[in-house]
């Protein structure tokens, strides 16, 4: 079978990926990992990934609205806002 993609997801900067990426990451980590694995994920996310994403969207791309969406997705994922798939 073939799958055709309309956009390259890596360069899509409309805010959807920036919101849903971290939100679903938290959902999946909570659902499918042990407590120790989830703790190591949290440490990595907040001390490595989040600062890098902030620098990328805020300083490199210069789109503060994407930083805001990324933080909103992070907060919704961390607080356990229900995901409807």
Secondary structure, DSSP 4 states (H G I P E B T S, - for coil): -----SS-GGG--SSHHHHHHHHHHHHHHHHHS-HHHHHHHHHHIIIIIHHHHHHIIIIIS--HHHHHHHHHHHHHHHHTPPP--
